[in-house]
Amino acid sequence: MTTTTTLKEQVLMTLKRQQANALVLYLNYKKYHWLTYGPLFRELHLLFEEQGAAVFASIDELAERSLILDGQPVADPADYLGTATVTPSSGQLTVKAMIEEAIANHELIITEMHQDADVATEAGDIGTADLYTRLVQTHQKHRWFLKELLAKGDGLVS
């Protein structure tokens, strides 16, 4: 963030980035949901759907927070990829690679939301800081569930 932007503008930029990240992560989850396979198919299919739905719900919260602050959310579909720091999933992946990709995305979002909560706090915006604090807990729980799938290395997730 540059020194020429106000703290409020910085908060609005973080909200836009996290809104874009949520949409890209949601779309990644839909891919995983549709393309999962193997002995844990049912559990993974449902887990990816459940986690994706939670991420989807956050898109509107983040957009509305921008509006509450008299800013603008990311509204044009073409602007999402240029705003997001989460990379869209690409290509045919193994189930293990899907899980690893999702974990990495959650780790990125968690790191950014910690920083973004600090920006909001510095701006005196406890509402946005609280939103990030709540959402980071969701991402941490999702990451935990996904990491547990890989913990034993028992070959069920290949």
N, C-alpha and C positions, 0 to 999 in steps of 0.2 A: 504494500500500500504506500502510495506516495505521500509526502508531507503536504502537498497542495490539496488533498482531499480532506474534507471534514470527517470527524468521527462518525457522524450520522451517515455520510456517504459510504464510509468504510463498512459500517454495519449493513447497509443496503446491498453492497457488493457481496458480502459474505452470504446474505440471505439468497441472493440470486444464484450464487455458486452452489449452495447446498440444495436449492430447489432443482437445479439442473442435475446435480449429482443423484438426487433421489429418483428423478425420472430415468436416467441412464441405468442406475442400479436396478430399478423396477423392471426395465426391459431386459436386462441381463437375467434377472430371476425368472422372467417368463420363458426365456430361452432354456434355462436349466430345467424348469418345470416340464417343458414340452419334450426335451431331448434326453432326460435322465433314463437310465436303464440298469439292469443288473439285479442282484439278489435283494437289494434294498430299494427297489424301484418305488414301491408304494409309499414307504416312509419318506424317501427323498422327494418324490413328486408332491406329496402333501406339505413337507417342510418348506420346499422352495415356494409353493403357493402361499403358505402362511407368512413366511418372511417377506415375500414380495408384496403381499397385501398391506403389511405394516409399513413398509417403505412407501407404498403408493399413497397411503393416508397422510404421510408427512408432506407430500408435495403441496397439497392445498394449505396446510398449516404454514409452511414457509412462505408461500405466495401471499397469503392473507396477512402475514406479519409485515411483509413489505408494504402492503397497502395501508395497514394500520399506521405505519411510520411515514405516510404520505409519499411513498416511493412506488415504483412499478416492478411487478414480478417479471420473470421471463415469460413472455406470452406467445411469441412466435416460435413454432416448432423448429424452424431452421436455426434459431439462436441457442438451442439447448446444448448441442455438442461443443460449440465454441466457448460456452460458459462453464461447462462441467470439467472437473478434474478426474472424475471416474471415467475410465476408458470403456467404451462399448465392447462387449464380448464379440469375438470374431472367430469364425471357423468351427470345425468339428472338434469338440473337446471330449476327453474322457471324463467320467464322473469325478475322479480325483481332481482333474484340472479345473472343472467347474467349481468344486468346493474350494480349492486353493485360490482361484480367481475371486470368488465371493469373499473369502477371508481377507485377501489383500485390499479389496475395495472397502470393506468395513474398517480395516486398520487405517486407511487413508482418511476416511470420513471421520473416524474417531479423533485422529490427530488434528485434523482441520477444525472440527467442532470445539475441541479444547481451546485452540487459538482464537476461534471466532467468538467463543464465550468471553474470552479475555478482552477482545475488541469491544464487545457489547458492554461489558462491565466498565471498561474505561470510558465509554460514551455515556455512562449512567443509564443504560437501557437494560433494566433488570428483566423486563419481559422477554426480550430476545435471548439474554443470557440464560434465563430459565428454560426457554424453549430448547436451546442447545443442550443444556444439562439433562433435560428429560430425554431428548432424542438420542444423545450419546449413550444413555443407558440401554436403550433399545438395540442400538448397533453393537454394543458390547455383549448383550445377551445373544444376539444372532451369531456373532463371531464365536462365542463360547460353544454354542450348539454345533456349529460347523467344524470347529477344531476337534471336538469330541469324536466326530465321525472318522477323523484321520489318526487319532491318538494311539490306537493299538496296533495299527499296521497289520491287521489280520487278513488283508486281501479282499475283504468284502467290497471295498471301494477301490476300483482299479482305474 
